[in-house]
Amino acid sequence: MLANAAAPLYVVWQAEFGFSKGTLTAVFCWYMVGMAASLLVSGTASDRLGRKAVLLPALGLGVVAAVLFATAQGVLALSVGRVLAGAATGAMVSAGTAAVTDLAGDGRRRLAALLGSVGVAVGTGLGPLWGGLLSETLPGPTSTVFWIQIALLLTAIAVVARMPLGRPERAAAGGWVRVPRVPADSRRRLLAAVAVAGPALATTSFMLSLAPSLLTEQLGTDNRIVAGAVAALAFSASILAQVLLKHLTVPGLMLTAGAATIACAAALIAAVATAAPAVLLLAAVFAGAAQGLAFLGGLSMLNRAVPQTALAEANAAFNISIYALAGGLSLALGYLSDAVGLGAAIDDFAIALAVLTLIGLALVRRAR
C-alpha cells in the first residue's frame, strides 16, 4: 500500500512546491531506483539467511519512508521517501513472493505464484484509493494517510515476525551483492517475460504518475478520490484478470497481457482525443489486466523452471528488469510532456508501448 499511496498526492505537492511534470515523474521513478538497489541484495540474502531476515528490516524502511512523506517540505524529502519505499517493496516482491512459495509447498507452486502476484496487486491497488480518499476527507491532505500507514506497517511487522519461516538448508554460493539472475537455461524465458511485462507495467505506472495530471489539465476534474480510483481500478482489473484467467497456459497469459497493453495504448490515445474520463477508466482496466497477467505469467515461467534455492534471486531479476524498462518509459514521458505538451506526449508513449509489446510477443513465441 505504501508504494502507491502517494499517487493522488503528486499534483498537490506539485502545486505546493512548484515542480514540473518531468520532476514529478522523476520523483515517481526514484521508487524504482530504491527497488533496484533492494533487489541487488534482497533476493540473495533471502535465499541464504531466510525470508524474515530481509522482510523485517524492509518493513522498518517502510516506516521511515512514511515519516518522510508525512513531513515532506520539498522534492528532496519526497525523493528519499520514494527510494526507501522502493527498497521496502523490492524485498516484498522478491523475498515476499518467495516466502509465499515456501509456505505453499512444492505441490502448490503455481498457486503460490498466483497468491504472490495477487497479494502485490491488492496492496498496490488499495494504496492510491486509500491515499485519495483520506486526502480529500481528512485534515492534512498530504500527511494523515502516512501516519495511519505507519500503524499498518507496524502491524505487518508483527505478522511477519510470527510466520513459520526458517533459514534455508542450502543456498547458492557467490557474492552477497550482485546483479540478480536466473540459471542459463532459463534466460530466454526471462527475456521474453520482461519484454512483455515491462510495457505492461509502464501502463500502470502512467495511471499512478501522470493520470492525475491528465484528469486535471484535460479531462476536467482535480478530485483526488477520482485520481486514486483510476489507479485502484487498474489494480482491481489486475486481480480480477489473474483470478479469472489463471488456468491459461503461460504463453496464453503472455499473449493476453500483450493484447491488453495494446488495447490500453489505443484507449489512452482516444482519451486524449475525446477528453472523456470514461475512456481513461477503460484504459485503466486494460492497464491492470496487462500488468497482472504479465506478472503472473512471468512468475509462473520462473517458478516452473528455477530451483527453489535460487527462486528469490530469479524473482528479483524479473522485477528489476521490468521496473527498469517501465521506469525509463515513464521518465521519458514526463520530460517529453514538458517539451511538447501532455496530450502529444501521451500519444507518442502509447505508440511506443504498442511497438515494444509486439516485439515482446515475438520473443515469447521464440522462447516456446
C-alpha positions as CSV (number, residue, x, y, z in Angstrom):
1,M,0.0,0.0,0.0
2,L,2.8,2.4,0.8
3,A,4.3,2.1,-2.7
4,N,1.3,3.8,-4.3
5,A,-0.5,5.7,-1.5
6,A,1.2,8.9,-2.8
7,A,-0.2,8.6,-6.3
8,P,-3.1,11.0,-6.0
9,L,-1.0,13.5,-4.0
10,Y,1.7,14.3,-6.5
11,V,-0.4,17.1,-8.1
12,V,-0.9,18.6,-4.6
13,W,2.8,18.5,-3.9
14,Q,3.5,19.8,-7.4
15,A,1.3,22.9,-6.8
16,E,2.8,23.4,-3.3
17,F,6.5,23.0,-4.2
18,G,6.2,24.2,-7.9
19,F,7.9,21.4,-9.8
20,S,7.4,20.3,-13.5
21,K,5.9,17.1,-14.9
22,G,9.4,15.9,-15.6
23,T,10.3,16.3,-11.9
24,L,7.0,14.7,-11.0
25,T,7.9,11.6,-12.9
26,A,11.5,11.7,-11.6
27,V,10.1,11.6,-8.0
28,F,7.9,8.7,-9.0
29,C,10.8,6.9,-10.6
30,W,13.1,7.2,-7.5
31,Y,10.9,4.4,-6.2
32,M,12.3,2.2,-8.9
33,V,15.8,3.1,-8.1
34,G,15.2,2.1,-4.5
35,M,13.6,-1.1,-5.7
36,A,16.6,-1.9,-8.0
37,A,19.1,-1.4,-5.1
38,S,17.0,-3.6,-2.9
39,L,16.8,-6.4,-5.5
40,L,20.6,-6.4,-5.8
41,V,20.7,-7.7,-2.2
42,S,17.3,-8.9,-1.1
43,G,16.9,-12.0,-3.3
44,T,20.4,-13.4,-2.5
45,A,20.1,-12.5,1.2
46,S,16.7,-14.1,1.4
47,D,17.8,-17.3,-0.2
48,R,20.8,-17.5,2.3
49,L,19.6,-16.0,5.5
50,G,15.9,-16.7,5.3
51,R,12.9,-14.6,4.4
52,K,12.4,-12.9,7.7
53,A,15.9,-11.6,7.8
54,V,15.0,-9.5,4.7
55,L,11.3,-8.8,5.3
56,L,11.5,-7.3,8.8
57,P,14.2,-4.7,8.0
58,A,12.4,-3.8,4.8
59,L,9.2,-3.1,6.7
60,G,11.3,-0.9,9.0
61,L,12.5,1.1,6.0
62,G,8.8,1.5,5.0
63,V,8.1,3.1,8.4
64,V,10.9,5.7,7.8
65,A,9.6,6.4,4.3
66,A,6.1,7.0,5.6
67,V,7.5,9.5,8.1
68,L,9.4,11.4,5.3
69,F,6.2,11.6,3.2
70,A,4.1,12.8,6.1
71,T,6.6,15.6,7.0
72,A,7.9,16.5,3.5
73,Q,8.9,20.1,2.9
74,G,10.3,19.7,-0.7
75,V,11.3,17.5,-3.5
76,L,14.3,16.1,-1.6
77,A,12.2,14.5,1.1
78,L,9.8,13.1,-1.4
79,S,12.6,11.6,-3.4
80,V,14.3,10.0,-0.4
81,G,10.9,8.7,0.7
82,R,10.3,7.1,-2.7
83,V,13.8,5.5,-2.6
84,L,13.1,3.9,0.8
85,A,9.6,2.8,-0.2
86,G,11.0,1.2,-3.3
87,A,13.6,-0.6,-1.3
88,A,11.0,-2.0,1.0
89,T,8.8,-3.0,-1.9
90,G,11.7,-4.7,-3.6
91,A,12.1,-7.0,-0.7
92,M,8.4,-7.7,-0.7
93,V,8.3,-8.8,-4.4
94,S,11.4,-11.0,-4.1
95,A,11.7,-12.4,-0.6
96,G,7.9,-11.9,0.0
97,T,6.7,-13.8,-3.0
98,A,9.4,-16.5,-2.3
99,A,8.1,-16.8,1.2
100,V,4.6,-17.4,-0.1
101,T,6.0,-20.3,-2.2
102,D,7.8,-21.7,0.8
103,L,4.6,-21.7,2.8
104,A,2.6,-23.2,0.0
105,G,4.9,-26.2,-0.5
106,D,6.3,-27.9,-3.7
107,G,2.9,-29.2,-4.7
108,R,1.3,-25.8,-5.0
109,R,3.9,-23.6,-6.7
110,R,1.5,-22.4,-9.4
111,L,-1.0,-21.4,-6.7
112,A,1.8,-19.7,-4.8
113,A,2.6,-17.6,-7.9
114,L,-1.0,-16.5,-8.1
115,L,-1.2,-15.6,-4.5
116,G,2.1,-13.7,-4.5
117,S,1.0,-11.8,-7.6
118,V,-2.5,-11.0,-6.3
119,G,-1.0,-10.0,-2.9
120,V,1.2,-7.4,-4.6
121,A,-1.8,-6.2,-6.7
122,V,-4.1,-5.9,-3.7
123,G,-1.7,-3.7,-1.7
124,T,-0.6,-1.6,-4.6
125,G,-4.2,-1.2,-5.8
126,L,-5.6,-0.2,-2.4
127,G,-2.8,2.4,-1.9
128,P,-3.9,5.1,-4.3
129,L,-7.6,4.8,-3.5
130,W,-6.7,4.9,0.2
131,G,-4.5,7.9,-0.3
132,G,-7.1,9.8,-2.4
133,L,-9.9,9.1,0.0
134,L,-8.1,10.2,3.1
135,S,-6.6,13.2,1.4
136,E,-10.0,14.5,0.4
137,T,-11.9,13.7,3.6
138,L,-9.5,14.2,6.5
139,P,-7.3,17.1,7.7
140,G,-3.7,17.1,6.5
141,P,-4.2,16.2,2.8
142,T,-0.6,15.0,2.3
143,S,0.2,13.7,5.8
144,T,-2.7,11.9,7.5
145,V,-2.6,8.9,5.2
146,F,1.0,8.2,6.1
147,W,0.6,8.4,9.8
148,I,-2.1,5.8,9.5
149,Q,0.1,3.8,7.2
150,I,2.8,3.7,9.9
151,A,0.3,1.9,12.2
152,L,-0.4,-0.6,9.4
153,L,3.3,-1.2,8.8
154,L,3.9,-1.9,12.5
155,T,1.1,-4.5,12.3
156,A,2.7,-6.1,9.3
157,I,6.0,-6.3,11.2
158,A,4.2,-8.3,14.0
159,V,2.6,-10.6,11.4
160,V,5.8,-11.4,9.6
161,A,7.7,-12.0,12.9
162,R,5.2,-14.8,13.6
163,M,5.4,-16.6,10.3
164,P,6.8,-20.1,10.3
165,L,9.8,-19.4,8.0
166,G,13.2,-20.8,8.9
167,R,16.6,-20.4,7.3
168,P,17.1,-22.4,4.1
169,E,19.1,-25.7,4.3
170,R,21.1,-25.0,1.1
171,A,21.9,-21.8,-0.7
172,A,23.8,-20.8,-3.8
173,A,27.4,-19.7,-3.4
174,G,28.8,-16.3,-4.6
175,G,28.8,-12.7,-3.5
176,W,26.1,-11.0,-1.4
177,V,25.7,-8.0,-3.7
178,R,25.3,-8.9,-7.3
179,V,23.0,-8.4,-10.3
180,P,20.2,-10.9,-9.8
181,R,20.0,-13.6,-12.5
182,V,18.4,-16.9,-13.4
183,P,20.1,-20.1,-14.5
184,A,21.4,-20.1,-18.0
185,D,18.8,-22.4,-19.4
186,S,16.0,-20.1,-18.2
187,R,17.4,-16.8,-19.5
188,R,15.5,-16.8,-22.8
189,R,12.3,-17.2,-20.8
190,L,13.3,-14.3,-18.6
191,L,14.0,-12.0,-21.6
192,A,10.7,-12.9,-23.2
193,A,8.8,-12.3,-19.9
194,V,10.4,-8.9,-19.4
195,A,9.8,-7.8,-22.9
196,V,6.0,-8.2,-22.4
197,A,5.8,-7.3,-18.7
198,G,7.9,-4.1,-18.9
199,P,5.5,-2.2,-21.3
200,A,2.5,-3.7,-19.3
201,L,3.9,-2.3,-16.1
202,A,4.5,1.1,-17.8
203,T,0.7,1.4,-18.4
204,T,0.0,1.1,-14.7
205,S,2.9,3.5,-13.9
206,F,1.2,6.0,-16.0
207,M,-2.0,5.6,-14.0
208,L,0.0,6.2,-10.9
209,S,2.1,9.2,-12.0
210,L,0.6,11.3,-14.8
211,A,-3.0,10.2,-15.0
212,P,-4.0,12.7,-12.2
213,S,-2.3,15.5,-14.3
214,L,-4.3,14.4,-17.4
215,L,-7.5,14.4,-15.3
216,T,-6.8,17.9,-14.1
217,E,-5.5,19.6,-17.3
218,Q,-7.6,18.0,-20.0
219,L,-10.4,15.9,-18.5
220,G,-11.9,18.4,-16.2
221,T,-11.5,17.1,-12.6
222,D,-9.0,17.6,-9.8
223,N,-10.7,15.4,-7.3
224,R,-8.1,13.2,-5.6
225,I,-10.6,10.4,-4.9
226,V,-11.2,10.2,-8.7
227,A,-7.4,10.1,-9.3
228,G,-7.0,7.4,-6.7
229,A,-9.9,5.5,-8.1
230,V,-8.4,5.4,-11.6
231,A,-5.2,3.8,-10.2
232,A,-7.2,1.5,-7.9
233,L,-9.4,0.4,-10.9
234,A,-6.3,-0.6,-12.8
235,F,-5.1,-2.9,-9.9
236,S,-8.6,-4.2,-9.3
237,A,-8.6,-5.3,-13.0
238,S,-5.2,-6.8,-12.4
239,I,-6.5,-9.0,-9.6
240,L,-9.7,-10.0,-11.5
241,A,-7.8,-10.9,-14.7
242,Q,-5.4,-13.1,-12.8
243,V,-8.2,-14.9,-10.9
244,L,-10.4,-15.4,-14.0
245,L,-7.6,-16.4,-16.4
246,K,-5.2,-18.2,-14.0
247,H,-5.8,-21.5,-15.9
248,L,-4.4,-20.2,-19.1
249,T,-1.1,-21.6,-20.2
250,V,1.9,-19.4,-19.7
251,P,2.1,-18.4,-23.4
252,G,-1.6,-17.7,-23.2
253,L,-1.1,-15.4,-20.3
254,M,1.6,-13.5,-22.0
255,L,-0.4,-13.2,-25.3
256,T,-3.4,-11.9,-23.4
257,A,-1.3,-9.5,-21.5
258,G,0.2,-8.1,-24.7
259,A,-3.2,-7.7,-26.3
260,A,-4.4,-5.8,-23.2
261,T,-1.3,-3.5,-23.3
262,I,-2.0,-2.6,-26.9
263,A,-5.7,-2.0,-26.1
264,C,-4.6,0.3,-23.3
265,A,-2.4,2.2,-25.6
266,A,-5.3,2.7,-28.0
267,A,-7.6,3.8,-25.2
268,L,-5.0,6.4,-24.0
269,I,-4.9,7.9,-27.5
270,A,-8.7,8.0,-27.5
271,A,-8.9,9.6,-24.0
272,V,-6.6,12.4,-25.1
273,A,-8.6,12.9,-28.3
274,T,-12.1,12.9,-26.7
275,A,-11.2,14.4,-23.3
276,A,-13.6,11.8,-21.8
277,P,-12.8,10.5,-18.2
278,A,-14.7,7.3,-19.0
279,V,-12.2,6.4,-21.8
280,L,-9.4,6.9,-19.3
281,L,-11.2,4.5,-16.9
282,L,-11.3,2.0,-19.8
283,A,-7.6,2.4,-20.3
284,A,-7.0,1.8,-16.6
285,V,-8.9,-1.5,-16.9
286,F,-6.8,-2.7,-19.8
287,A,-3.6,-1.5,-18.0
288,G,-4.5,-3.5,-14.9
289,A,-5.2,-6.6,-16.9
290,A,-2.0,-6.3,-18.8
291,Q,0.1,-5.8,-15.7
292,G,-1.5,-8.6,-13.7
293,L,-1.4,-11.2,-16.4
294,A,2.2,-10.4,-17.5
295,F,3.3,-10.5,-13.9
296,L,1.6,-13.8,-13.3
297,G,2.9,-15.3,-16.5
298,G,6.4,-14.2,-15.7
299,L,6.4,-15.6,-12.2
300,S,4.9,-18.8,-13.4
301,M,7.6,-19.2,-16.0
302,L,10.3,-18.8,-13.3
303,N,8.5,-20.9,-10.7
304,R,8.4,-23.8,-13.1
305,A,12.0,-23.5,-14.3
306,V,14.1,-22.3,-11.4
307,P,15.2,-24.3,-8.3
308,Q,13.8,-23.1,-5.0
309,T,17.3,-22.2,-3.7
310,A,17.6,-19.6,-6.4
311,L,13.9,-18.6,-6.6
312,A,14.0,-15.3,-4.7
313,E,17.0,-14.2,-6.8
314,A,15.2,-15.1,-10.0
315,N,12.1,-13.2,-8.8
316,A,14.4,-10.2,-8.2
317,A,15.9,-10.4,-11.7
318,F,12.5,-10.4,-13.2
319,N,11.3,-7.5,-11.2
320,I,14.4,-5.3,-11.5
321,S,14.3,-5.8,-15.3
322,I,10.6,-4.8,-15.8
323,Y,10.8,-1.9,-13.4
324,A,13.9,-0.6,-15.2
325,L,12.1,-0.7,-18.5
326,A,8.9,0.8,-17.2
327,G,10.8,3.5,-15.3
328,G,12.6,4.6,-18.4
329,L,9.4,4.8,-20.3
330,S,7.7,6.8,-17.5
331,L,10.6,9.2,-17.1
332,A,10.7,9.8,-20.9
333,L,7.0,10.5,-20.9
334,G,7.3,13.1,-18.1
335,Y,10.1,15.2,-19.7
336,L,8.5,14.8,-23.2
337,S,5.3,16.3,-21.6
338,D,7.3,19.4,-20.6
339,A,8.6,19.7,-24.1
340,V,5.6,19.0,-26.4
341,G,2.6,19.0,-24.1
342,L,0.9,16.3,-22.2
343,G,-1.5,15.2,-24.9
344,A,1.1,14.8,-27.6
345,A,3.5,13.0,-25.3
346,I,0.8,10.5,-24.3
347,D,0.2,9.7,-28.0
348,D,3.9,9.0,-28.5
349,F,4.0,7.0,-25.3
350,A,1.1,4.8,-26.4
351,I,2.7,4.1,-29.8
352,A,6.0,3.1,-28.1
353,L,4.1,0.8,-25.8
354,A,2.4,-1.0,-28.7
355,V,5.6,-1.4,-30.7
356,L,7.6,-2.8,-27.7
357,T,4.8,-5.2,-26.9
358,L,4.7,-6.6,-30.4
359,I,8.5,-7.2,-30.1
360,G,7.9,-8.9,-26.7
361,L,5.2,-11.2,-28.1
362,A,7.6,-12.3,-30.9
363,L,10.2,-13.1,-28.2
364,V,7.6,-15.2,-26.3
365,R,6.9,-17.1,-29.4
366,R,10.6,-17.9,-29.9
367,A,11.1,-18.8,-26.2
368,R,8.4,-21.6,-26.6
